[in-house]
Amino acid sequence: MKKVAIITLLGLMFVRAAFAVDISAPNFAKANAAYRDGKYDEAIADYEAILTSGFESGAIYYNLGNSYFKKQELGKAVLNYERAKRLLPRDPDVAANTQFALSEVQNDVQRPLNAWERLWEGHIKFYSVNEMALILLIFLVLFGAAHLATLYLHWKAGRLAMCAVAVLFFIFGYGLQAKLADEYNAAVAVRSSAARFEPNEKATVYFELPEGQRCQVQEREGGWAKIVRPDGKTGWVDAGSVEGI
């Protein structure tokens, strides 16, 4: 019953996300109409055509994820929800649909986090990369302003202000570095695949990578990709079975 209710809500959430994208995006209205009519293949083709043209939006990824979810293509749905989260890190609908889609992943592997990691995880996921870069720029300007005020206006609290800004700059700088490193290699299994010890069809299977499983891609060799699961296990899978976020 819960699953039916949440799938029904996808249609309502879809409408909300539609207003978040620039209406000037080519074919967006056409894609929305196809989605509402239940023509999910057509909607997917139109949304992906918009993205291919260079127009990127969290709302487009979100609607594309909904379209794939309606088709029960879990891997593609998770992939596009994760891409939407990258651009809309605080959107509650994106977060809810992502979490629900991940709950459908068979044998989903997640690495347990300690208290500090959970705090840090929330900190770096609350902002997008562009937002964190802008915050760092603001801190840099504030540091410069405090330095000038200390030198020429003899501001007594100037040095203390500079230290505070420097600490915040370091925290956000470290967070941005961690976020970039995570997003650079982040991927999702768009279809189930056997992870082998070596990039060879005859190599022994180490574990099964289920559709929708999030992972990191360490390297690619020929038609193979070396992936790392959240629990640290590594294996070689068909390169076409994983797509970068």
N, C-alpha and C positions, 0 to 999 in steps of 0.2 A: 504493500500500500504506500509506504514511504517513497519507494522508487517511482511509482506512478505519479505521485503528487509532485515530486521534484522535477520529473520530466515535463509535466504539464506547466510548471512554473518557468521552464526554459523559454516558452513562447512569450510570456509576460516580461521576463527579464530582457529578452531580445529587443523588445520595443524600447525599453529604457536605454539600452546601449546604443540603439540606432540614432538617438538624438545627440550622442556624444561625439559623433564623427562629422566632419565638414561635409555639408550636403553637396559641395562642389566635386566631391570624389566621383570620377566617372563610373557609371554602371551601379552605383550604390543603391539607388532607389529600385533599380531593376532586380538586383540581388535580393533586396528586402522583400519585394513582391513575390519572387520565386520561393523564398523561405516560407512566407505566410501561406502560400498555396500548396505547401508540402512538396515542392519540386526541389528537393535538396541537392541533387546532382547539378542542376542548373544554378542554384544559389552558390554552391561551392565553386563552380567554374567562374562565376562572375566575381566573387570575392577574391579568388586567387588571381584573376586577371587584374584587378585593382592593385593588388600587392606587387604583381610583376611589373606594373607600369611605374612603380617607384613610390606610390602613395601608401604610407604605413600608418596604421592607427590601431590603438588597443581595442577599440570598438569593432573594427573589422575582424581582428583575430578572435575576439570574443564570439561574434556572430558565426564566424567560420567554425569555431569549436562547437558551438551549438548545432550547426548543420551536420557536422561529422558525428556528434553524439546521437542525433536523431537517426542517423544511418547505422548506429551501433558500431562505428569504427572508433573504438576506444583510444587507440594509440594516437591517431590524428587529432582526436578531440582534446586529449591531455596536452599534446604538443602545442596546439593553438591557444588553449587556456593559459599555458605557461608563457607563451609569447605575449598574450594580453596582459598578464601579471607584470611582465617586464616594463610595460609602458603605463599600466594602471595599477601600481602596487598597493593602493589603499581602497580600490573599488570592492565593495562588499559582495556584489553579484559575481564578479570574476573569482573572488576568493572562494565563495560558496560552491560555485560550479566546478572549480578546480578540485576542491576537497571531495566533492561527491564523485567526480569522475575517477579520482585516485582510489576511492573506496571500492570501486568496481574492478580495479586491477587485481588479477589473480596472483596470490603470493607476493604482493608488493613488499619490497624490502626497504626499510628505512633505518638509518643509523640513529640510535638513541643519543640524545644530547644532554649534557649536564646543565646545571643551572646557569653558569656563565655563558655557555654556548647558546642556550635558548634566549638569553638576554641579547646577546650579540646578533643572533640570527634575526630577531625581531627588529633590531636597530637597522641593519643593512637592508632588510626587505621592506621597510617602511617607506624608503625613498627610491626613486628611479635613479639610474646612472646620471642622467642629465641634471636632476635635482641636486644630487650630491656634488656634482661638479660646480653648480651654481653656488651652493652653500660654501664650498671651499673658496671660491672667488670672493664672496662677500666677506669671509673671515680674513682673507688676504688684504682686502681694502680696509677693513676695520683695524687690522694690525698696523698698516701703514699710517692710518689716520691717528691712532693712539701714539705711534712713534713720533710723528710730527708735532702732535700736541705736547708731548713730553719735552721735546727739544726746544720748541719755539714759544710755547705758551706756559711752560713750566708746570704742567699739570701734575699734581702730586700723586694722583692715583694712576698715572699713565703706565708705569712699569707693571703694576699689578694687573691692569687691564690687558696689557700686552701678553703677560704670562697666561691669563685666562683664555684669551683668543688663541694663543699658540697651542694650548692643551686641546681645545675644541678642534682646531685645525688638524692636529695629529690624529685625534679620534676619528674624525670624518675622513681624513686621508687614508687611514688604515682600512676603514670600512669600505671606501670606494675601491681600493686595491683588491680587497677580498671579494667584493661583488663582481668586479671585472673578471677576476680569475675564475670565479664560479660560473659566470654567464658565458665566458669564452669557450669553455669545454662542455657546458651543459647540453644534454641531449635526452631524447625520449625514444623508446622503442615503438616504432609505428606498426610493427608486427612481431609476433613471437619468433624467437630465434634461439638456436642452440649455441651456447658460448663454449668454445673449445680452448684447449690449452695452447694450440698453435694455429696460425692462419692457414689451415689446411683441412679440406673436407674429410680426410681420413684421420684427423687428430681426435683424441678422446674428448668427449663432451664433459665439461666441468659442471655446468649448470644450465638451466633453461632461463632465458630472458623473456619474461612475459610481455605481451602487448601493453603499452602504457607505462612500463617501468621507467622511472627517471634514472639517469646514469651520467657518467662523465666519459668523454671520448679522449683517450690519451694519444693515440696515433692511428694513422691509416696506412695500409699497405696493400696495394692492388685493390681487390674487391673486398678487403677485410677491414674491420675497425676494432681496435683494442679498447674495450670499455671497462669502466670500474663501477661496480655497484656501490650504493651508499654504505654497505657493510665492509667495503674494502676488497671484495673478491674481484679479480680481473679475469677477462677471457676475450677471445676473438670471436666476433660475430660477422655475419654478412653485412657489409657496409650499407647496403640499401635498407636494412632493417632498423636503422637508427637515424634520426634527423636532429640536427642541432637546434637548440632553442634560440 
